[in-house]
Amino acid sequence: MNKLVQVEVGGRGRYGEFGGQFVNEMLMPALIQLEEKFEKHYPQTSFRKKFENLLKNFGGRPTPLYHAEKFSELIGCRVYLKREDLLYGGSHKLNNTLGQALLAQEMGKNRLITETAAGMHGVATAIAGNALELDVGVFMGTRDIDRQPSNVKRMELLGVEITPVKIGRGVLKDAVSDTLREWASCSQDTHYLMGSTVGPHPFPEMVARFQSVIGREIKNQIIEKEGGLPDAIVACGSGGSNALGAFRPFIDEDVEFYFVEGGGKSLDADNSAAAFQVGAPGVIHGALTYTLQDEAGQIKPSKTRSAGLNYPARGPQLSHLYETGRMKACYTFDDQVFEAVKMMAKTEGLIPALETAHAVAYMIDNKEKFGRYETVVLNYSGRGDKDMDTILRYFDDENRGKI
Ligand SMILES: *Cc1c(COP(=O)(O)O)cnc(C)c1O
């Protein structure tokens, strides 16, 4: 167990042993208020209507469920892609940022703060903030700012105030800690918009509910197309928001869950992001959950070429689904991921995000797990335009031959 463990202050929000509120006492009033307001507003018809209107007319929902025939043939089962790449912004992230921005507005807050690594969540937060007339401040590690110039420019165009985080290694986990600290002092008029199903309660639950629009749509669409539920759902992830969004409406059904993490270069804690494989339960950012850590219990940075999977921890509900055997924890390595991008582009004409390509690569390398008459939904979490530089560099610079 992590030695940095703070004491658990609030006792809410457990999934089995995972989750909780391991935070500084200063943060508790903000978390309690957030939970109360979320539980009050979320079930209300007026809130639902506003959220649905934003998702539909601003975001472009429902996203299609596409029967990928060529890919199906390659795998040897019926594969449907849930096209979150077609949501405005290019990934599922907007479902969550619109939901939380709307909640912030209902709570009378006028500012959103968040942290971002690759910049994608920062951009999605800025989009939602502007749509709902809320100011947006983004904390970003100094190293990440240097590595992600185009998303920094996008955020600037959207009017975001970017705060460079210099502490620690200047990467995401440091930015999260800084943002939580900042929030304790400004929560009166500011909402902290958490980017995935991680952090102290109520964030994991709230983000999962906003994202579960994905799974509800899958259910309706697959029943319409196939006359029943799928046999399995495959999703990539890090914190787990797109995966849980797809899984949640099926938790009590006879549907298998495959969760694919970033294996990175190899399966050891110095070269991977696969916390279920090489990590252990520990406390990170206010929750007890699976995380990469060293022998002394210090959080270790994750390593994968896919920026969106570079968070060292898995969310508490995912950890619980894994530990109880309800969900299979899988992984795939960077080399397979880049090959999967190429394959998807050539067979289906779709360029997946590197994160999404983890789910694609897993299916390609594990065809035998999917039977001829099975129906599998792959949660196609995002598009690859943002990754073109990384993809080209991989195939060009490293002498791996032509694309
Ligand atoms: C951010 C991102 C992810 C990983 O985040 P989760 O919260 O684990 O879903 C996956 N796919 C895409 C396209 C992303 O942008």
Ligand as a Chemical Component Dictionary entry (heavy atoms), coordinates in Angstrom:
data_LIG
# 
_chem_comp.id                   LIG 
_chem_comp.type                 NON-POLYMER 
_chem_comp.pdbx_formal_charge   0 
_chem_comp.three_letter_code    LIG 
# 
loop_
_chem_comp_atom.comp_id 
_chem_comp_atom.atom_id 
_chem_comp_atom.alt_atom_id 
_chem_comp_atom.type_symbol 
_chem_comp_atom.charge 
_chem_comp_atom.model_Cartn_x 
_chem_comp_atom.model_Cartn_y 
_chem_comp_atom.model_Cartn_z 
_chem_comp_atom.pdbx_ordinal 
LIG C1 C1 C 0 -9.048  10.389 -23.048 1  
LIG C2 C2 C 0 -9.301  9.252  -23.952 2  
LIG C3 C3 C 0 -9.347  7.912  -23.483 3  
LIG C4 C4 C 0 -9.025  7.501  -22.063 4  
LIG O1 O1 O 0 -9.855  8.022  -21.057 5  
LIG P1 P1 P 0 -10.922 7.113  -20.296 6  
LIG O2 O2 O 0 -11.409 8.000  -19.199 7  
LIG O3 O3 O 0 -10.224 5.899  -19.774 8  
LIG O4 O4 O 0 -11.979 6.776  -21.265 9  
LIG C5 C5 C 0 -9.664  6.912  -24.390 10 
LIG N1 N1 N 0 -9.898  7.174  -25.702 11 
LIG C6 C6 C 0 -9.849  8.447  -26.190 12 
LIG C7 C7 C 0 -10.104 8.675  -27.638 13 
LIG C8 C8 C 0 -9.551  9.517  -25.334 14 
LIG O5 O5 O 0 -9.495  10.759 -25.839 15 
# 
loop_
_chem_comp_bond.comp_id 
_chem_comp_bond.atom_id_1 
_chem_comp_bond.atom_id_2 
_chem_comp_bond.value_order 
_chem_comp_bond.pdbx_ordinal 
LIG C1 C2 SING 1  
LIG C2 C3 SING 2  
LIG C2 C8 DOUB 3  
LIG C3 C4 SING 4  
LIG C3 C5 DOUB 5  
LIG C4 O1 SING 6  
LIG O1 P1 SING 7  
LIG P1 O2 DOUB 8  
LIG P1 O3 SING 9  
LIG P1 O4 SING 10 
LIG C5 N1 SING 11 
LIG N1 C6 DOUB 12 
LIG C6 C7 SING 13 
LIG C6 C8 SING 14 
LIG C8 O5 SING 15 
# 
